[in-house]
């Protein structure tokens, strides 16, 4: 019997998933709080002991891991124009499994460069200019970063005509510089693969060691991906299928965590309204957005900051002090609801996370009246015809009625411009297997998709 162990070293929990290839199924799961402040091996070994107790299995053919421990992969995106190259750079960071903590456009200042240097950033993605376009700004920005004495990796993914000069600046200031293809070689056209691969290599070779996760490498076969990258890979596999194993078609995945709320859409998002024209950057088929101010525990106060006083007053009239409840959860990240009221508050906060995060992810339609008639301009993705909305994350898995939270992503009368799903089916990942299947798909995609289809259930 061929058994694989897939490990997700998260910021809060280290989750283990044991898979048997012949059975094409998960045979057991286990988890333990991540011990990133001490030694990640402690949490891993305790989770492994629990797993061995469940299964009696002492060894695995392969052990692979992904990680978002110590805050995950934190990045800064620098571009030329906020609506174009900065947005392109952000999409590369998110597609590579990173979290964009700082964003700058045009000429950066010395103060901004120092903020990057002192901001606990792992990688800087420096973009700007189409091929043959503006070169002055990216050269200026590279020099400012050099003068600031940055030691972290800087990935240049801007105007290809500047690559030689950028390389000279990297050498002059002894920067840890990497050069790849322009993320936006032509106006509104994205090319993210080269930069994404470079970021992945930096993560594996540099960031894993810097976060102390390399200590575990003697006991496993490798840390292969940032956790969000593994999840995105699995979601894309489930959507598209593999060889003779059909996929589900266009899907949305909503992951509500304690610190962030992530939304993944695996869909073309092309305009479906007659006379509608796409505006802005082209959308990737597999898109991820991460909201660092929306979470069930650490980031709970961020939910409140997105609500107006009138909404907070309405809840107060119902006897719910949302501000107090959010603060309580942020100060007690390990809190588990013990009463029906605590569960009710969690349900409400989860619904708000889903609604706000989806508004930021989905596209919207503008109606323009012209002498020749009505014209529609679409920005972002049209997800109105998505077939499935899949949920994961603690608040959804522990909830008796997860559909009540997931339904917050549906089309609604008070947000008529947003191109939200109209009539999807709802599914739930109760076993947290997306990251595990993303890892397994690197070697056995046909088995990974079969397990995904078997384990993710309609609700």
KOLMIKOL-9181 format. One record per residue (C-alpha): residue number from 1; residue in three letters; x, y, z. Coordinates in steps of 0.05 Angstrom, whole numbers, always signed. Example, Ala and Ser with C-alpha at 12.3 -4.5 7.8 and 13.67 -1.06 7.14 Angstrom:
BEGIN
+-----+--------+--------+--------+--------+
! num ! residu !   east !  north !     up !
+-----+--------+--------+--------+--------+
!   1 !    ALA !   +246 !    -90 !   +156 !
!   2 !    SER !   +273 !    -21 !   +143 !
+-----+--------+--------+--------+--------+
END
This chain:
BEGIN
+-----+--------+--------+--------+--------+
! num ! residu !   east !  north !     up !
+-----+--------+--------+--------+--------+
!   1 !    UNK !     +0 !     +0 !     +0 !
!   2 !    UNK !    +29 !    +67 !    -21 !
!   3 !    UNK !    +17 !   +122 !    +30 !
!   4 !    UNK !    +33 !   +196 !    +23 !
!   5 !    UNK !    +32 !   +247 !    +78 !
!   6 !    UNK !    +13 !   +319 !    +60 !
!   7 !    UNK !    +29 !   +373 !   +111 !
!   8 !    UNK !     +3 !   +444 !   +116 !
!   9 !    UNK !    +45 !   +485 !   +165 !
!  10 !    UNK !     -3 !   +541 !   +178 !
!  11 !    UNK !     +2 !   +603 !   +220 !
!  12 !    UNK !    -46 !   +574 !   +271 !
!  13 !    UNK !    -48 !   +498 !   +260 !
!  14 !    UNK !     -4 !   +446 !   +228 !
!  15 !    UNK !    -52 !   +400 !   +190 !
!  16 !    UNK !    -33 !   +330 !   +166 !
!  17 !    UNK !    -70 !   +290 !   +113 !
!  18 !    UNK !    -52 !   +217 !   +100 !
!  19 !    UNK !    -71 !   +191 !    +31 !
!  20 !    UNK !    -69 !   +120 !     +3 !
!  21 !    UNK !    -56 !   +120 !    -72 !
!  22 !    UNK !    -87 !    +51 !    -85 !
!  23 !    UNK !   -151 !    +68 !    -47 !
!  24 !    UNK !   -151 !   +137 !    -80 !
!  25 !    UNK !   -174 !   +168 !    -15 !
!  26 !    UNK !   -156 !   +203 !    +50 !
!  27 !    UNK !   -144 !   +152 !   +105 !
!  28 !    UNK !   -136 !   +200 !   +163 !
!  29 !    UNK !   -124 !   +272 !   +184 !
!  30 !    UNK !    -94 !   +304 !   +246 !
!  31 !    UNK !    -74 !   +373 !   +270 !
!  32 !    UNK !    -37 !   +409 !   +325 !
!  33 !    UNK !    -24 !   +483 !   +339 !
!  34 !    UNK !    +37 !   +506 !   +299 !
!  35 !    UNK !    +98 !   +519 !   +343 !
!  36 !    UNK !   +130 !   +570 !   +297 !
!  37 !    UNK !   +157 !   +613 !   +355 !
!  38 !    UNK !   +196 !   +554 !   +382 !
!  39 !    UNK !   +209 !   +498 !   +332 !
!  40 !    UNK !   +158 !   +477 !   +279 !
!  41 !    UNK !   +180 !   +405 !   +288 !
!  42 !    UNK !   +147 !   +403 !   +356 !
!  43 !    UNK !    +77 !   +417 !   +329 !
!  44 !    UNK !    +90 !   +373 !   +268 !
!  45 !    UNK !   +113 !   +313 !   +310 !
!  46 !    UNK !    +54 !   +319 !   +358 !
!  47 !    UNK !     +5 !   +320 !   +300 !
!  48 !    UNK !    +43 !   +261 !   +269 !
!  49 !    UNK !    +37 !   +222 !   +334 !
!  50 !    UNK !    -39 !   +233 !   +333 !
!  51 !    UNK !    -42 !   +210 !   +261 !
!  52 !    UNK !     -1 !   +147 !   +275 !
!  53 !    UNK !    -47 !   +132 !   +334 !
!  54 !    UNK !   -107 !   +135 !   +287 !
!  55 !    UNK !    -77 !    +94 !   +230 !
!  56 !    UNK !    -21 !    +52 !   +258 !
!  57 !    UNK !    +22 !    +74 !   +199 !
!  58 !    UNK !    +95 !    +85 !   +218 !
!  59 !    UNK !   +124 !   +107 !   +151 !
!  60 !    UNK !   +103 !   +142 !    +86 !
!  61 !    UNK !   +132 !   +136 !    +17 !
!  62 !    UNK !   +133 !   +212 !     +9 !
!  63 !    UNK !   +121 !   +270 !    +57 !
!  64 !    UNK !   +109 !   +337 !    +25 !
!  65 !    UNK !    +91 !   +404 !    +58 !
!  66 !    UNK !    +65 !   +473 !    +42 !
!  67 !    UNK !    +68 !   +531 !    +90 !
!  68 !    UNK !    +37 !   +597 !   +109 !
!  69 !    UNK !    +70 !   +599 !   +178 !
!  70 !    UNK !    +99 !   +663 !   +207 !
!  71 !    UNK !    +50 !   +704 !   +167 !
!  72 !    UNK !    +60 !   +668 !   +101 !
!  73 !    UNK !    +96 !   +699 !    +41 !
!  74 !    UNK !    +92 !   +775 !    +51 !
!  75 !    UNK !   +106 !   +818 !    -10 !
!  76 !    UNK !   +111 !   +890 !    -33 !
!  77 !    UNK !    +87 !   +908 !   -103 !
!  78 !    UNK !   +115 !   +969 !   -139 !
!  79 !    UNK !    +90 !   +992 !   -207 !
!  80 !    UNK !    +82 !  +1052 !   -253 !
!  81 !    UNK !     +7 !  +1066 !   -257 !
!  82 !    UNK !    -38 !  +1042 !   -200 !
!  83 !    UNK !    -93 !  +1017 !   -246 !
!  84 !    UNK !    -45 !   +978 !   -292 !
!  85 !    UNK !    +25 !   +955 !   -274 !
!  86 !    UNK !    +14 !   +960 !   -199 !
!  87 !    UNK !    -49 !   +918 !   -207 !
!  88 !    UNK !    -11 !   +870 !   -251 !
!  89 !    UNK !    +44 !   +863 !   -199 !
!  90 !    UNK !     -8 !   +851 !   -144 !
!  91 !    UNK !    -39 !   +795 !   -185 !
!  92 !    UNK !    +28 !   +761 !   -194 !
!  93 !    UNK !    +41 !   +764 !   -119 !
!  94 !    UNK !    -28 !   +735 !   -103 !
!  95 !    UNK !    -23 !   +682 !   -157 !
!  96 !    UNK !    +44 !   +660 !   -129 !
!  97 !    UNK !    +13 !   +649 !    -60 !
!  98 !    UNK !    +37 !   +713 !    -29 !
!  99 !    UNK !     +2 !   +767 !    +11 !
! 100 !    UNK !    +11 !   +839 !    -12 !
! 101 !    UNK !    +26 !   +881 !    +49 !
! 102 !    UNK !    +53 !   +944 !    +14 !
! 103 !    UNK !    +35 !   +974 !    -54 !
! 104 !    UNK !    +68 !  +1035 !    -86 !
! 105 !    UNK !    +61 !  +1068 !   -154 !
! 106 !    UNK !   +101 !  +1120 !   -195 !
! 107 !    UNK !   +168 !  +1143 !   -164 !
! 108 !    UNK !   +178 !  +1115 !    -95 !
! 109 !    UNK !   +208 !  +1158 !    -41 !
! 110 !    UNK !   +265 !  +1142 !     +7 !
! 111 !    UNK !   +214 !  +1138 !    +63 !
! 112 !    UNK !   +174 !  +1086 !    +25 !
! 113 !    UNK !   +237 !  +1045 !    +11 !
! 114 !    UNK !   +254 !  +1046 !    +85 !
! 115 !    UNK !   +183 !  +1024 !   +101 !
! 116 !    UNK !   +194 !   +964 !    +57 !
! 117 !    UNK !   +261 !   +951 !    +90 !
! 118 !    UNK !   +233 !   +954 !   +160 !
! 119 !    UNK !   +165 !   +924 !   +144 !
! 120 !    UNK !   +180 !   +849 !   +152 !
! 121 !    UNK !   +171 !   +841 !    +76 !
! 122 !    UNK !   +198 !   +776 !    +44 !
! 123 !    UNK !   +201 !   +796 !    -30 !
! 124 !    UNK !   +194 !   +860 !    -71 !
! 125 !    UNK !   +163 !   +854 !   -140 !
! 126 !    UNK !   +186 !   +914 !   -181 !
! 127 !    UNK !   +146 !   +926 !   -245 !
! 128 !    UNK !   +131 !   +984 !   -290 !
! 129 !    UNK !   +125 !  +1002 !   -363 !
! 130 !    UNK !   +104 !   +960 !   -423 !
! 131 !    UNK !   +161 !   +932 !   -466 !
! 132 !    UNK !   +191 !   +993 !   -500 !
! 133 !    UNK !   +151 !  +1040 !   -456 !
! 134 !    UNK !   +170 !  +1081 !   -395 !
! 135 !    UNK !   +239 !  +1065 !   -367 !
! 136 !    UNK !   +254 !  +1126 !   -324 !
! 137 !    UNK !   +209 !  +1107 !   -266 !
! 138 !    UNK !   +232 !  +1034 !   -258 !
! 139 !    UNK !   +305 !  +1055 !   -260 !
! 140 !    UNK !   +292 !  +1108 !   -208 !
! 141 !    UNK !   +256 !  +1059 !   -163 !
! 142 !    UNK !   +311 !  +1007 !   -169 !
! 143 !    UNK !   +363 !  +1059 !   -147 !
! 144 !    UNK !   +321 !  +1082 !    -88 !
! 145 !    UNK !   +315 !  +1009 !    -65 !
! 146 !    UNK !   +390 !  +1001 !    -74 !
! 147 !    UNK !   +405 !  +1065 !    -35 !
! 148 !    UNK !   +361 !  +1039 !    +22 !
! 149 !    UNK !   +405 !   +977 !    +27 !
! 150 !    UNK !   +351 !   +924 !    +19 !
! 151 !    UNK !   +375 !   +854 !    +33 !
! 152 !    UNK !   +311 !   +817 !    +14 !
! 153 !    UNK !   +301 !   +790 !    -57 !
! 154 !    UNK !   +278 !   +840 !   -110 !
! 155 !    UNK !   +244 !   +811 !   -171 !
! 156 !    UNK !   +245 !   +857 !   -232 !
! 157 !    UNK !   +186 !   +844 !   -278 !
! 158 !    UNK !   +180 !   +909 !   -317 !
! 159 !    UNK !   +199 !   +939 !   -384 !
! 160 !    UNK !   +246 !   +888 !   -416 !
! 161 !    UNK !   +286 !   +944 !   -450 !
! 162 !    UNK !   +313 !   +963 !   -381 !
! 163 !    UNK !   +336 !   +893 !   -360 !
! 164 !    UNK !   +411 !   +907 !   -373 !
! 165 !    UNK !   +409 !   +973 !   -334 !
! 166 !    UNK !   +369 !   +941 !   -277 !
! 167 !    UNK !   +421 !   +885 !   -274 !
! 168 !    UNK !   +476 !   +938 !   -268 !
! 169 !    UNK !   +439 !   +972 !   -211 !
! 170 !    UNK !   +430 !   +905 !   -175 !
! 171 !    UNK !   +505 !   +894 !   -182 !
! 172 !    UNK !   +524 !   +965 !   -162 !
! 173 !    UNK !   +485 !   +961 !    -96 !
! 174 !    UNK !   +498 !   +887 !    -84 !
! 175 !    UNK !   +423 !   +873 !    -85 !
! 176 !    UNK !   +392 !   +804 !    -84 !
! 177 !    UNK !   +361 !   +817 !   -152 !
! 178 !    UNK !   +324 !   +771 !   -199 !
! 179 !    UNK !   +302 !   +788 !   -270 !
! 180 !    UNK !   +243 !   +756 !   -306 !
! 181 !    UNK !   +193 !   +772 !   -362 !
! 182 !    UNK !   +152 !   +835 !   -359 !
! 183 !    UNK !    +85 !   +822 !   -324 !
! 184 !    UNK !    +51 !   +870 !   -373 !
! 185 !    UNK !    +89 !   +868 !   -439 !
! 186 !    UNK !    +31 !   +903 !   -475 !
! 187 !    UNK !    -23 !   +948 !   -449 !
! 188 !    UNK !    -75 !   +908 !   -410 !
! 189 !    UNK !    -41 !   +841 !   -428 !
! 190 !    UNK !    -13 !   +799 !   -371 !
! 191 !    UNK !    +44 !   +750 !   -371 !
! 192 !    UNK !    +52 !   +726 !   -300 !
! 193 !    UNK !    +83 !   +656 !   -307 !
! 194 !    UNK !   +156 !   +677 !   -307 !
! 195 !    UNK !   +151 !   +722 !   -245 !
! 196 !    UNK !   +107 !   +671 !   -209 !
! 197 !    UNK !   +159 !   +616 !   -220 !
! 198 !    UNK !   +216 !   +660 !   -196 !
! 199 !    UNK !   +177 !   +678 !   -133 !
! 200 !    UNK !   +163 !   +605 !   -120 !
! 201 !    UNK !   +237 !   +588 !   -126 !
! 202 !    UNK !   +255 !   +645 !    -78 !
! 203 !    UNK !   +203 !   +619 !    -29 !
! 204 !    UNK !   +231 !   +549 !    -31 !
! 205 !    UNK !   +305 !   +568 !    -28 !
! 206 !    UNK !   +305 !   +629 !    +16 !
! 207 !    UNK !   +240 !   +644 !    +53 !
! 208 !    UNK !   +229 !   +573 !    +80 !
! 209 !    UNK !   +297 !   +576 !   +114 !
! 210 !    UNK !   +287 !   +647 !   +140 !
! 211 !    UNK !   +221 !   +628 !   +174 !
! 212 !    UNK !   +253 !   +570 !   +211 !
! 213 !    UNK !   +213 !   +519 !   +171 !
! 214 !    UNK !   +276 !   +489 !   +142 !
! 215 !    UNK !   +287 !   +455 !   +209 !
! 216 !    UNK !   +234 !   +405 !   +188 !
! 217 !    UNK !   +267 !   +386 !   +122 !
! 218 !    UNK !   +306 !   +329 !   +152 !
! 219 !    UNK !   +240 !   +295 !   +168 !
! 220 !    UNK !   +202 !   +308 !   +104 !
! 221 !    UNK !   +217 !   +306 !    +29 !
! 222 !    UNK !   +208 !   +380 !    +19 !
! 223 !    UNK !   +168 !   +444 !    +28 !
! 224 !    UNK !   +141 !   +453 !    -42 !
! 225 !    UNK !    +93 !   +512 !    -43 !
! 226 !    UNK !    +63 !   +569 !     -2 !
! 227 !    UNK !     -4 !   +543 !    +23 !
! 228 !    UNK !    -47 !   +591 !    -19 !
! 229 !    UNK !     -9 !   +568 !    -81 !
! 230 !    UNK !    -25 !   +496 !    -65 !
! 231 !    UNK !    -99 !   +514 !    -55 !
! 232 !    UNK !   -102 !   +551 !   -121 !
! 233 !    UNK !    -69 !   +493 !   -157 !
! 234 !    UNK !   -121 !   +444 !   -128 !
! 235 !    UNK !   -179 !   +490 !   -144 !
! 236 !    UNK !   -156 !   +497 !   -216 !
! 237 !    UNK !   -149 !   +421 !   -222 !
! 238 !    UNK !   -219 !   +410 !   -194 !
! 239 !    UNK !   -247 !   +460 !   -244 !
! 240 !    UNK !   -211 !   +437 !   -307 !
! 241 !    UNK !   -205 !   +362 !   -293 !
! 242 !    UNK !   -147 !   +318 !   -315 !
! 243 !    UNK !   -143 !   +271 !   -375 !
! 244 !    UNK !   -205 !   +226 !   -371 !
! 245 !    UNK !   -227 !   +253 !   -303 !
! 246 !    UNK !   -275 !   +310 !   -316 !
! 247 !    UNK !   -274 !   +374 !   -274 !
! 248 !    UNK !   -332 !   +412 !   -244 !
! 249 !    UNK !   -328 !   +471 !   -291 !
! 250 !    UNK !   -326 !   +543 !   -267 !
! 251 !    UNK !   -322 !   +548 !   -191 !
! 252 !    UNK !   -312 !   +597 !   -134 !
! 253 !    UNK !   -276 !   +577 !    -70 !
! 254 !    UNK !   -286 !   +617 !     -6 !
! 255 !    UNK !   -236 !   +606 !    +51 !
! 256 !    UNK !   -254 !   +644 !   +115 !
! 257 !    UNK !   -196 !   +640 !   +163 !
! 258 !    UNK !   -177 !   +672 !   +229 !
! 259 !    UNK !   -130 !   +723 !   +198 !
! 260 !    UNK !   -152 !   +729 !   +126 !
! 261 !    UNK !   -209 !   +714 !    +79 !
! 262 !    UNK !   -187 !   +686 !    +12 !
! 263 !    UNK !   -230 !   +682 !    -50 !
! 264 !    UNK !   -210 !   +639 !   -110 !
! 265 !    UNK !   -248 !   +641 !   -176 !
! 266 !    UNK !   -232 !   +591 !   -230 !
! 267 !    UNK !   -271 !   +620 !   -288 !
! 268 !    UNK !   -261 !   +660 !   -351 !
! 269 !    UNK !   -303 !   +717 !   -326 !
! 270 !    UNK !   -316 !   +742 !   -396 !
! 271 !    UNK !   -374 !   +790 !   -407 !
! 272 !    UNK !   -441 !   +754 !   -414 !
! 273 !    UNK !   -484 !   +816 !   -423 !
! 274 !    UNK !   -499 !   +836 !   -495 !
! 275 !    UNK !   -463 !   +900 !   -517 !
! 276 !    UNK !   -415 !   +894 !   -458 !
! 277 !    UNK !   -341 !   +911 !   -466 !
! 278 !    UNK !   -284 !   +890 !   -420 !
! 279 !    UNK !   -248 !   +948 !   -386 !
! 280 !    UNK !   -179 !   +947 !   -354 !
! 281 !    UNK !   -131 !   +889 !   -345 !
! 282 !    UNK !   -149 !   +820 !   -372 !
! 283 !    UNK !   -170 !   +773 !   -317 !
! 284 !    UNK !   -132 !   +708 !   -303 !
! 285 !    UNK !   -173 !   +644 !   -308 !
! 286 !    UNK !   -148 !   +624 !   -239 !
! 287 !    UNK !   -153 !   +685 !   -194 !
! 288 !    UNK !   -140 !   +694 !   -120 !
! 289 !    UNK !   -152 !   +753 !    -75 !
! 290 !    UNK !   -134 !   +756 !     -1 !
! 291 !    UNK !   -164 !   +804 !    +49 !
! 292 !    UNK !   -118 !   +814 !   +108 !
! 293 !    UNK !   -168 !   +858 !   +144 !
! 294 !    UNK !   -223 !   +806 !   +144 !
! 295 !    UNK !   -218 !   +746 !   +191 !
! 296 !    UNK !   -254 !   +710 !   +246 !
! 297 !    UNK !   -203 !   +721 !   +300 !
! 298 !    UNK !   -138 !   +762 !   +292 !
! 299 !    UNK !   -169 !   +806 !   +238 !
! 300 !    UNK !   -239 !   +810 !   +266 !
! 301 !    UNK !   -234 !   +886 !   +282 !
! 302 !    UNK !   -222 !   +897 !   +208 !
! 303 !    UNK !   -293 !   +874 !   +194 !
! 304 !    UNK !   -319 !   +930 !   +238 !
! 305 !    UNK !   -278 !   +982 !   +201 !
! 306 !    UNK !   -315 !   +963 !   +137 !
! 307 !    UNK !   -384 !   +977 !   +167 !
! 308 !    UNK !   -418 !  +1044 !   +173 !
! 309 !    UNK !   -443 !  +1072 !   +239 !
! 310 !    UNK !   -516 !  +1060 !   +218 !
! 311 !    UNK !   -504 !   +985 !   +209 !
! 312 !    UNK !   -468 !   +980 !   +276 !
! 313 !    UNK !   -526 !  +1017 !   +309 !
! 314 !    UNK !   -576 !   +968 !   +278 !
! 315 !    UNK !   -539 !   +910 !   +309 !
! 316 !    UNK !   -533 !   +947 !   +375 !
! 317 !    UNK !   -609 !   +954 !   +376 !
! 318 !    UNK !   -613 !   +878 !   +370 !
! 319 !    UNK !   -567 !   +873 !   +431 !
! 320 !    UNK !   -503 !   +857 !   +392 !
! 321 !    UNK !   -442 !   +900 !   +405 !
! 322 !    UNK !   -403 !   +879 !   +344 !
! 323 !    UNK !   -343 !   +923 !   +359 !
! 324 !    UNK !   -336 !   +891 !   +428 !
! 325 !    UNK !   -346 !   +820 !   +400 !
! 326 !    UNK !   -294 !   +831 !   +345 !
! 327 !    UNK !   -243 !   +857 !   +395 !
! 328 !    UNK !   -255 !   +798 !   +441 !
! 329 !    UNK !   -240 !   +749 !   +385 !
! 330 !    UNK !   -178 !   +785 !   +363 !
! 331 !    UNK !   -151 !   +782 !   +433 !
! 332 !    UNK !   -168 !   +707 !   +439 !
! 333 !    UNK !   -149 !   +676 !   +371 !
! 334 !    UNK !   -159 !   +606 !   +398 !
! 335 !    UNK !   -230 !   +620 !   +420 !
! 336 !    UNK !   -281 !   +565 !   +405 !
! 337 !    UNK !   -356 !   +581 !   +412 !
! 338 !    UNK !   -384 !   +549 !   +475 !
! 339 !    UNK !   -454 !   +579 !   +473 !
! 340 !    UNK !   -507 !   +588 !   +419 !
! 341 !    UNK !   -498 !   +664 !   +424 !
! 342 !    UNK !   -423 !   +659 !   +412 !
! 343 !    UNK !   -437 !   +614 !   +352 !
! 344 !    UNK !   -489 !   +664 !   +328 !
! 345 !    UNK !   -437 !   +721 !   +330 !
! 346 !    UNK !   -387 !   +678 !   +293 !
! 347 !    UNK !   -440 !   +663 !   +241 !
! 348 !    UNK !   -453 !   +737 !   +232 !
! 349 !    UNK !   -379 !   +755 !   +227 !
! 350 !    UNK !   -368 !   +699 !   +177 !
! 351 !    UNK !   -426 !   +725 !   +135 !
! 352 !    UNK !   -396 !   +795 !   +135 !
! 353 !    UNK !   -327 !   +767 !   +115 !
! 354 !    UNK !   -359 !   +729 !    +57 !
! 355 !    UNK !   -399 !   +789 !    +32 !
! 356 !    UNK !   -343 !   +842 !    +37 !
! 357 !    UNK !   -288 !   +796 !     +9 !
! 358 !    UNK !   -332 !   +776 !    -50 !
! 359 !    UNK !   -349 !   +848 !    -66 !
! 360 !    UNK !   -274 !   +861 !    -72 !
! 361 !    UNK !   -262 !   +800 !   -115 !
! 362 !    UNK !   -320 !   +801 !   -165 !
! 363 !    UNK !   -327 !   +845 !   -226 !
! 364 !    UNK !   -378 !   +899 !   -236 !
! 365 !    UNK !   -417 !   +930 !   -294 !
! 366 !    UNK !   -424 !  +1004 !   -311 !
! 367 !    UNK !   -481 !  +1028 !   -355 !
! 368 !    UNK !   -465 !  +1085 !   -403 !
! 369 !    UNK !   -520 !  +1121 !   -442 !
! 370 !    UNK !   -497 !  +1146 !   -511 !
! 371 !    UNK !   -534 !  +1177 !   -570 !
! 372 !    UNK !   -529 !  +1109 !   -604 !
! 373 !    UNK !   -559 !  +1071 !   -545 !
! 374 !    UNK !   -538 !  +1037 !   -481 !
! 375 !    UNK !   -466 !  +1011 !   -474 !
! 376 !    UNK !   -441 !   +968 !   -417 !
! 377 !    UNK !   -370 !   +968 !   -390 !
! 378 !    UNK !   -347 !   +909 !   -348 !
! 379 !    UNK !   -289 !   +914 !   -299 !
! 380 !    UNK !   -264 !   +849 !   -269 !
! 381 !    UNK !   -296 !   +781 !   -275 !
! 382 !    UNK !   -368 !   +764 !   -290 !
! 383 !    UNK !   -382 !   +705 !   -243 !
! 384 !    UNK !   -458 !   +705 !   -252 !
! 385 !    UNK !   -459 !   +636 !   -285 !
! 386 !    UNK !   -409 !   +600 !   -239 !
! 387 !    UNK !   -433 !   +529 !   -227 !
! 388 !    UNK !   -407 !   +516 !   -156 !
! 389 !    UNK !   -390 !   +557 !    -95 !
! 390 !    UNK !   -345 !   +517 !    -48 !
! 391 !    UNK !   -332 !   +536 !    +24 !
! 392 !    UNK !   -276 !   +519 !    +73 !
! 393 !    UNK !   -249 !   +548 !   +138 !
! 394 !    UNK !   -267 !   +537 !   +211 !
! 395 !    UNK !   -330 !   +579 !   +214 !
! 396 !    UNK !   -361 !   +542 !   +155 !
! 397 !    UNK !   -339 !   +472 !   +175 !
! 398 !    UNK !   -365 !   +479 !   +246 !
! 399 !    UNK !   -430 !   +513 !   +225 !
! 400 !    UNK !   -495 !   +473 !   +224 !
! 401 !    UNK !   -519 !   +514 !   +165 !
! 402 !    UNK !   -458 !   +534 !   +124 !
! 403 !    UNK !   -502 !   +551 !    +65 !
! 404 !    UNK !   -528 !   +612 !   +103 !
! 405 !    UNK !   -457 !   +641 !   +103 !
! 406 !    UNK !   -439 !   +619 !    +32 !
! 407 !    UNK !   -504 !   +649 !     +5 !
! 408 !    UNK !   -474 !   +718 !    +21 !
! 409 !    UNK !   -435 !   +714 !    -45 !
! 410 !    UNK !   -499 !   +710 !    -86 !
! 411 !    UNK !   -527 !   +765 !   -131 !
! 412 !    UNK !   -567 !   +814 !    -89 !
! 413 !    UNK !   -613 !   +873 !   -100 !
! 414 !    UNK !   -573 !   +922 !    -59 !
! 415 !    UNK !   -510 !   +910 !   -102 !
! 416 !    UNK !   -539 !   +908 !   -172 !
! 417 !    UNK !   -474 !   +926 !   -208 !
! 418 !    UNK !   -434 !   +868 !   -178 !
! 419 !    UNK !   -431 !   +807 !   -224 !
! 420 !    UNK !   -442 !   +755 !   -170 !
! 421 !    UNK !   -465 !   +683 !   -179 !
! 422 !    UNK !   -539 !   +677 !   -192 !
! 423 !    UNK !   -557 !   +604 !   -182 !
! 424 !    UNK !   -497 !   +560 !   -162 !
! 425 !    UNK !   -496 !   +496 !   -122 !
! 426 !    UNK !   -460 !   +499 !    -55 !
! 427 !    UNK !   -406 !   +451 !    -33 !
! 428 !    UNK !   -363 !   +444 !    +30 !
! 429 !    UNK !   -291 !   +422 !    +42 !
! 430 !    UNK !   -300 !   +394 !   +112 !
! 431 !    UNK !   -231 !   +361 !   +114 !
! 432 !    UNK !   -187 !   +420 !    +93 !
! 433 !    UNK !   -160 !   +379 !    +36 !
! 434 !    UNK !   -149 !   +433 !    -17 !
! 435 !    UNK !    -77 !   +448 !     +4 !
! 436 !    UNK !    -62 !   +373 !    +11 !
! 437 !    UNK !    -89 !   +358 !    -58 !
! 438 !    UNK !    -50 !   +416 !    -88 !
! 439 !    UNK !    +13 !   +383 !    -62 !
! 440 !    UNK !     -8 !   +313 !    -85 !
! 441 !    UNK !    -25 !   +340 !   -154 !
! 442 !    UNK !    +48 !   +356 !   -167 !
! 443 !    UNK !    +61 !   +281 !   -175 !
! 444 !    UNK !     -8 !   +249 !   -180 !
! 445 !    UNK !    -59 !   +298 !   -208 !
! 446 !    UNK !   -107 !   +242 !   -230 !
! 447 !    UNK !   -111 !   +216 !   -158 !
! 448 !    UNK !   -116 !   +286 !   -129 !
! 449 !    UNK !   -177 !   +304 !   -170 !
! 450 !    UNK !   -211 !   +239 !   -155 !
! 451 !    UNK !   -202 !   +251 !    -80 !
! 452 !    UNK !   -226 !   +323 !    -87 !
! 453 !    UNK !   -290 !   +300 !   -123 !
! 454 !    UNK !   -301 !   +245 !    -72 !
! 455 !    UNK !   -289 !   +286 !     -9 !
! 456 !    UNK !   -320 !   +354 !    -25 !
! 457 !    UNK !   -394 !   +347 !    -14 !
! 458 !    UNK !   -455 !   +384 !    -38 !
! 459 !    UNK !   -496 !   +418 !    +17 !
+-----+--------+--------+--------+--------+
END
